[in-house]
């Protein structure tokens, strides 16, 4: 199975900050990475697929990059509604696997 | 507008069975692969099962193989997950999710709101 290691597991940031979350795959997966946002008690929301392509309706303050084993999600100009937990996911092969999550909290 | 609504969760004893449903609307259900993803209380996301748009292929995570069965009824625009021989470790919120596209097979665009399954005596 492909392991997805996310870091950090949590971070504190202020409104207006730029934050970066990283995800490392245990083997090369091309660009088959997606990112999701989840707020407490809610279903995940799809943000990015193919490492850097925004899902329809997702604001451009979210961006993704990377290939092969190392991937990043960047959020520019943090707003109160962006405080949530973020997950990466690889879809290069089954079983599909997720990172452990990064909780973005208000400083 | 795409809409996915899960139902069928509840409390069940270890070894028991449950059947989850996911009612789909707002898109051509027969054209999309569908997934079940679960989340144990306070934990991360875990993929459970996949069914191809036409039902021709089904994949499961190892821990549920032989116990869970994914299926779909195109006439009712509904996805199912039959869960047998349930264990305490199956306790989770179960989400159904739509495949983004055949070109991006393996990831999702829309998710349901989830249904809670609790396995406890």
Interface residues (C-beta under 8 A of the other chain):
Chain A: X32 X34 X36 X38 X42 X43 X44 X45 X46 X49 X50 X55 X56 X87 X89 X91 X92 X94 X95 X96 X97 X98 X99 X100 X101
Chain B: X35 X37 X44 X45 X46 X47 X50 X59 X61 X62 X95 X100 X104 X105 X106 X107 X108 X109 X110 X111 X112 X113 X114
